[in-house]
């Protein structure tokens, strides 16, 4: 995402994985109270899209952001297993987490995602680089507050999983 500032300079925003990607689990959570996903214990710092939107709205109003690149992440890395638990807590019910193998996940993803994107996504999710796991300070830099946690996001958007 690139945002123009008042001086026609550009600020680049590079958000990590969006918390809203877990909406893909909504049907199985509603019907089975279960999540099936690979790499259950690999943590990445996803971000609440509301934080991305607030950063995008704030940047053009402050010339200090011109020409900068901001990595946007949540406040802490979180695993798929922890995400499922957080959604369960928001629903006040237990959500079973079923670990999927890389091969099973790949076969499933190839049904709707081109092969290069599938393989790249699985590489990030299963074997992330240290930079992909790093928590960025940039939401705080721009907004003066910490990014929202996955737990906060899940509580706010719990209706999608009910």
N, C-alpha and C positions, 0 to 999 in steps of 0.2 A: 504494500500500500504506500503510495506517495501522496503527500499533501502539499499543496502550494501554500506558501506563507505570503504575507502582505508585500514583501519585496520581490515577489516572483522567484524566490529561491525555493528549493525543494527540501522537504524533510521526508526521510524514508522510514516507514514503520515495518518492522519484521516481526509479526506475532508468531508465537509458537503454536502448538496444537490448541484448538478451541475447545473449551469445556463442552460446548454444544455438540461436539462430535459424539458425545455419549447419548444423544437423542437416538442414535442408531440402535441402542439397547432398549428403547422404550417399549416396543411391542413384547419382547420376551420378559421384561420386568412386569408389565401389566398382566400377561397371561400365564407366566410360569414362575414369577418371582425368582428369575435366574438370569445370569449374564454368561455368555460364552465369548471368550476373547483370548488372544495369545499373549504371552509375555506378562503374566499376571503380577510378577514382582519387579518389573522394570519401571522405574519412576521417571516421569518427565514433567516439567513445569507448565502445564496447560494454562490457558488464560480465559478469563470471562470476557466474552465479546463486548460487554458493556464498558469494560476498562479500555478496550481498543477504541471504542467509539468516543469515550471521554477524552482520551489522549488526542485523537484526530480532531476533535472540536477545540481543544485547548491550544494546540500547536500554532495555528494561523494567527492567534491573538498575541503571540509573544515572539518577537524577532530573534530572541536568543536561541530559538530552536532551528533557525534557518540553516540549511546545509548539513544537518546532523542526521545520523542513522540511529534509530532506536530499536533495540530488541525488546519485544514486549512479552513478558511471561507472568505467570501467577507468582504467588509468594513462596511456593515450595514445590519440589517435585512430588508427584503422587502416582502411585501404581494403579493399574486397572482394578486390582483387587480392592484397594482402598477407595477407589471411586465407587465401586459397587456397594461397599459398606456405607459410604456417605449417603448414597441415594437411599439405601435401606433405612438409615437413621432418619432421613427426611420424611420417609414414608411410615416410619415407626413399625417396620417389619424387616425380617431377615431376607436378604437377597443372596442366593447361592452363586458362587463364582465357579465356573467350569473352565479350566485351562484348556485352551485349544493349541494344538501343535502348529508350528510355522507352516507345515505343509497343508494342514486343514485350513488355516487362515488364508493361505495363498490361493488354494482352490476356490474358496468362497469369494474372495475379492476379485478373482479373474472373471467371475460372472458379471461384473459391472464396472471394472476398472482395467484400463489397458495394462499389459504386462510390465512395461518399464516403471509405471507409477506404482503398481502393486509391489514390485520388488524394492523400489526405493522406500516406500512407506514401511514395509516390513523391516528393512534395514534400520531405519530410524527407531521404530518401535521396539525392535528386539536387540539391537546392538548400537545404541545411540553413542555418538561422540561426546566427549566431555562438554563441548560447547553447546550441544543440544540438551544437556541436562542442567546447564548452568542457569541459575535464577538471575534475572536482570534487574538492575535498580531503576530502569528507565520509566516505569509507570510512576514510581515515587518521584523521580526527577521532574517529570512534567506535571503531575497532579498534586504533589505534596502529601500523598498518602500511599499506604501500601496497596497493592492490588488485592482484589477480592479472592478469597480462597475457593477451592472447589466445593467445600462444604457449604459456604455461603451461597454459591451459585445453585447447588442442588436444592437447598431449602427454598430459594426463590422460585425455581422452575420445577418444583416437585409435581405439579399438576400434570406435566407431560408423561410422568411415569405411573400415575395413580390409576 
